[in-house]
């Protein structure tokens, strides 16, 4: 199965959505007044974006879809490439990546937010995050969003 990765423009779009006050559903603990949008550090952003694709000696460093998803979650939440909304962007980017590849994350908003928060506070490794994610990931053969996300991802590459 060919893996579909999210591109930079798609992650930026996700970031802009999660910073929007109307989108945020987590309550007061994560939505702050005057949050800043945008990339704070381009190098950290690119590092997070490309990390799941890394290889060594011709082999994937993150060989399966869950470890690649955990890599996105860890990199975007811990690298802090954005001014604000890093954890929310990390979670939604991870969810979209999984959806594009035939999987979905289950769980309510608070559970998932706490999963990301623990990963950051405890400075978890990709392997530890992958283990934490596993109970929430399901195969989604009938994904309604998969084709829409893939199309959007391709359109943003072409522009």
Buried (B, 14 or more C-beta within 10 A) or exposed (E): EEEBBBBBBBBBBBBBBBBEEEEBEBEEEBBEEEBEBBBBBEEBBBBBBEBBEEEEEEEBBBEEBBBBBBBBBBBBBBBBBBBBBBBBBBBBBBBBBBBBBBBBBEBEEEEBBEBBBEBBEEEBEBEBBBEBBEEBBEEBEEBEBBEEBBEBBEEBEEE
